Amino acid sequence: MSYHERVYAELVDFIAENTPPEKLAKFRVSDETQQRVSDLIRREKDEGLSPEETDELNHFMGLEPVMRLAKAKAHGRIRA
């Protein structure tokens, strides 16, 4: 496992272990945040983004797998 993968795994474990599983399983970003991400993705495909916008989108995209894994762990805890 690479260093980056270990850091992500630690973050996933922290979120999953310190948030009630039912609350974590239901978590969704705000409508405003979802709209911003959707807009950045659309604009990236259609017209391109500024370097700052590309950085912003990359940050969002980096958080998505962390939350997906944390939510999967939460669902596992709910089933257990």
C-alpha positions as CSV (number, residue, x, y, z in Angstrom):
1,M,0.0,0.0,0.0
2,S,1.4,3.4,-1.0
3,Y,1.8,6.3,1.4
4,H,-1.2,8.1,-0.2
5,E,-3.3,5.0,0.1
6,R,-2.4,4.7,3.8
7,V,-3.3,8.3,4.5
8,Y,-6.7,7.8,2.7
9,A,-7.3,4.6,4.7
10,E,-6.6,6.4,8.0
11,L,-9.0,9.2,7.1
12,V,-11.7,6.7,6.1
13,D,-11.3,4.8,9.3
14,F,-11.4,8.0,11.4
15,I,-14.6,9.2,9.7
16,A,-16.2,5.8,9.8
17,E,-15.3,5.1,13.5
18,N,-16.2,8.5,14.8
19,T,-19.5,9.2,13.1
20,P,-22.7,7.4,13.9
21,P,-23.1,4.9,11.1
22,E,-26.7,5.9,10.4
23,K,-25.7,9.6,10.1
24,L,-22.7,8.8,7.9
25,A,-24.7,6.5,5.6
26,K,-27.2,9.4,5.0
27,F,-24.6,12.1,4.5
28,R,-24.9,14.2,1.3
29,V,-23.2,17.4,0.4
30,S,-25.3,20.5,0.2
31,D,-27.3,21.3,-2.9
32,E,-25.0,24.3,-3.4
33,T,-21.8,22.1,-3.3
34,Q,-23.4,19.5,-5.6
35,Q,-24.3,22.3,-8.1
36,R,-20.8,23.7,-7.9
37,V,-19.2,20.3,-8.7
38,S,-21.6,19.6,-11.5
39,D,-20.9,23.0,-13.0
40,L,-17.2,22.5,-12.8
41,I,-17.4,19.1,-14.4
42,R,-19.6,20.4,-17.2
43,R,-17.4,23.4,-17.8
44,E,-14.3,21.2,-17.8
45,K,-15.7,19.2,-20.7
46,D,-17.2,22.1,-22.6
47,E,-14.8,25.1,-22.2
48,G,-12.0,24.2,-19.8
49,L,-11.3,25.5,-16.4
50,S,-8.9,28.0,-14.9
51,P,-6.0,26.5,-12.9
52,E,-7.8,27.5,-9.7
53,E,-11.0,25.8,-10.8
54,T,-9.1,22.7,-11.8
55,D,-7.5,22.6,-8.4
56,E,-11.0,23.0,-6.8
57,L,-12.4,20.2,-8.8
58,N,-9.5,17.9,-8.1
59,H,-10.0,18.5,-4.3
60,F,-13.7,17.5,-4.7
61,M,-12.8,14.5,-6.7
62,G,-10.2,13.4,-4.1
63,L,-12.7,13.5,-1.3
64,E,-15.3,11.5,-3.1
65,P,-13.6,8.1,-2.8
66,V,-12.9,8.8,0.9
67,M,-16.5,9.4,1.6
68,R,-17.6,6.5,-0.5
69,L,-15.4,4.1,1.5
70,A,-16.4,5.6,4.8
71,K,-20.1,5.2,3.8
72,A,-19.5,1.6,2.9
73,K,-18.0,1.0,6.3
74,A,-20.9,2.7,7.9
75,H,-23.3,0.4,6.0
76,G,-21.3,-2.6,7.2
77,R,-21.6,-1.4,10.8
78,I,-25.4,-0.9,10.4
79,R,-25.8,-4.5,9.0
80,A,-23.6,-6.0,11.8
